[in-house]
Amino acid sequence: MTRHDRVIVGISGASGACIALELLGMLADLGIERHVIVTEGAERTLELELGRGARDKVAALATCCHGSGDLAAPVASGSYPVDAMLVVPCSMRSLAAIAFGTGEGLLARAADVTLKERRRLVLVAREAPLHEGHLEAMLKVTRMGAIVSPPVPPFYAGLANLEDMVRQIAARALATAGFDPGERLRRWQGPSDNQANGSIRTCN
Ligand SMILES: Cc1cc2nc3c(=O)[nH]c(=O)nc-3n(C[C@H](O)[C@H](O)[C@H](O)COP(=O)(O)O)c2cc1C
């Protein structure tokens, strides 16, 4: 498959706006073109969770920021070549819009296009606890080809603080979308010698 080094990043109004900023920074470091869609809900969570300057940081990290209602944007069409789309974080509202292919708003439209073109769609869906409707929507998008990857911290990775956890969640989403995050992602290498607890492993 031809690689374009171009992604769509949808930011919706679920909690976890910091993950989106971290992800955009990683994509920029990797030289991948970033087409960003910020929903109205996310305009609010960005400010509430990260302060007034957060929206400007998103704009600075994007290659191109598309208006959330701009259905004429290039990313609204399947003919525009992109490798993948991530929705980070993904609210239950945006999840439902994607599950039912409403195409209402650019984020849902771009996600719909990503699915119809059989490109990778990663939804970092955040809500807790979940009711049957949330779970049904997750099952539905999974059956349609999306990957639901909630922002679950890797507790096994021995991370020191919240920043580390956010970094790992963003790096994992990047890897799930098909990009190599390199050393940014701490990969499980098995227990260290003092954790091995009698298990036998021989590697060459
Ligand atoms: C501070 C804050 C945190 C929120 N966190 C979540 C959340 O974690 N998950 C969720 O589904 N909605 C959450 N919401 C509600 C969404 O923002 C709201 O449903 C919004 O309409 C989502 O629309 P969007 O998907 O178009 O951004 C939160 C709202 C606020 C103000």
The ligand as an SDF file (V2000), in Angstrom:
LIG
                    3D

 31 33  0  0  0  0  0  0  0  0999 V2000
  -14.5710   18.7830   31.2080 C   0  0  0  0  0  0  0  0  0  0  0  0
  -15.4130   17.8560   30.3870 C   0  0  0  0  0  0  0  0  0  0  0  0
  -15.0690   16.5260   30.3150 C   0  0  0  0  0  0  0  0  0  0  0  0
  -15.8140   15.6390   29.5440 C   0  0  0  0  0  0  0  0  0  0  0  0
  -15.4190   14.3530   29.4840 N   0  0  0  0  0  0  0  0  0  0  0  0
  -16.0870   13.4810   28.6890 C   0  0  0  0  0  0  0  0  0  0  0  0
  -15.6160   12.1410   28.5450 C   0  0  0  0  0  0  0  0  0  0  0  0
  -14.6150   11.7310   29.1240 O   0  0  0  0  0  0  0  0  0  0  0  0
  -16.2870   11.3390   27.6840 N   0  0  0  0  0  0  0  0  0  0  0  0
  -17.3810   11.7690   26.9690 C   0  0  0  0  0  0  0  0  0  0  0  0
  -17.9280   10.9780   26.2060 O   0  0  0  0  0  0  0  0  0  0  0  0
  -17.8500   13.0410   27.0990 N   0  0  0  0  0  0  0  0  0  0  0  0
  -17.2300   13.9000   27.9380 C   0  0  0  0  0  0  0  0  0  0  0  0
  -17.6730   15.1970   28.0530 N   0  0  0  0  0  0  0  0  0  0  0  0
  -18.9050   15.5910   27.3540 C   0  0  0  0  0  0  0  0  0  0  0  0
  -18.6620   15.9480   25.8930 C   0  0  0  0  0  0  0  0  0  0  0  0
  -17.7900   17.0540   25.7960 O   0  0  0  0  0  0  0  0  0  0  0  0
  -19.9900   16.2640   25.2150 C   0  0  0  0  0  0  0  0  0  0  0  0
  -20.8260   15.1320   25.1710 O   0  0  0  0  0  0  0  0  0  0  0  0
  -19.8190   16.8270   23.8350 C   0  0  0  0  0  0  0  0  0  0  0  0
  -21.0940   17.1550   23.3200 O   0  0  0  0  0  0  0  0  0  0  0  0
  -19.0940   15.8780   22.9080 C   0  0  0  0  0  0  0  0  0  0  0  0
  -19.2240   16.3400   21.5770 O   0  0  0  0  0  0  0  0  0  0  0  0
  -18.0960   16.0650   20.4840 P   0  0  0  0  0  0  0  0  0  0  0  0
  -17.9320   14.5850   20.3860 O   0  0  0  0  0  0  0  0  0  0  0  0
  -18.6660   16.6480   19.2520 O   0  0  0  0  0  0  0  0  0  0  0  0
  -16.8780   16.7620   20.9550 O   0  0  0  0  0  0  0  0  0  0  0  0
  -16.9510   16.0980   28.8360 C   0  0  0  0  0  0  0  0  0  0  0  0
  -17.2950   17.4540   28.9010 C   0  0  0  0  0  0  0  0  0  0  0  0
  -16.5420   18.3230   29.6680 C   0  0  0  0  0  0  0  0  0  0  0  0
  -16.9310   19.7580   29.7260 C   0  0  0  0  0  0  0  0  0  0  0  0
  1  2  1  0
  2  3  1  0
  2 30  2  0
  3  4  2  0
  4  5  1  0
  4 28  1  0
  5  6  2  0
  6  7  1  0
  6 13  1  0
  7  8  2  0
  7  9  1  0
  9 10  1  0
 10 11  2  0
 10 12  1  0
 12 13  2  0
 13 14  1  0
 14 15  1  0
 14 28  1  0
 15 16  1  0
 16 17  1  0
 16 18  1  0
 18 19  1  0
 18 20  1  0
 20 21  1  0
 20 22  1  0
 22 23  1  0
 23 24  1  0
 24 25  2  0
 24 26  1  0
 24 27  1  0
 28 29  2  0
 29 30  1  0
 30 31  1  0
M  END
$$$$
